Amino acid sequence: MPGKKTTKELINLFESLDDERKAGLFEYAEFLLSKGGPVKREIIEPLDIPRPEQETVVGAIKRLKETYPMIESMAVFSSASSLMTEHMVNGRDLVDVIDEMEALFERSHAEMMKDLK
């Protein structure tokens, strides 16, 4: 398999299709699933990347993406972007925003682990 494809790439392809082709893609995915059943994913533990004393919100997002490489959910990144906007536009406290981002990624990872059980 040449190069690992990401969920984000699949979503982008899916969103560029018309309704008829989206239905065809679903049918094909169901066909593939019926041939071999679901593949159990292995979720790795977060990497140990310490939080620096001085960190920007953008730096925190980059660090958290590296710490939690298994998280590809656009919902998590959308929420993190909203938090960044709260800090930059509304002046919300930097430390509070980064703390909340860390909690967001931790919850997402915990949910992934729970779904495996």
C-alpha positions, 0 to 999 in steps of 0.5 A, a space after each residue: 500500500 503506497 503511503 498511508 492515507 488519513 481519515 482527513 483525506 478520505 473526508 475531503 474526497 467524500 465531501 467532493 462527491 455528489 450524493 450518488 457517488 457518496 452512496 456508492 462509496 458507502 456501499 463499497 465500504 459496507 462491501 469491504 466490511 462484509 468481506 473481512 469484518 471490522 479491523 480492531 484498531 490499536 490505540 497507542 498511549 500519548 507520547 510524553 512531550 512535556 509542556 514548556 513553561 512559556 508556550 503560545 496557544 499555537 505551540 500548545 496545539 502543535 504539541 498536543 497534536 504530537 502528543 496525541 498522534 492517534 487523534 484525527 478527529 476534526 471535532 477536537 481540532 475544531 474545539 481547539 481552534 475555538 479555544 485559540 480564538 477565545 484567547 486571541 480575540 476575546 483575551 481569554 487567559 492563556 494558561 486557562 485555554 491551554 489547560 482546557 485544550 489539554 483536557 480536550 485531548 485527554 478526553 478524546 483519547 479516553 473516549 477512543 480507549 473506551 470504544 476499544 473495550 
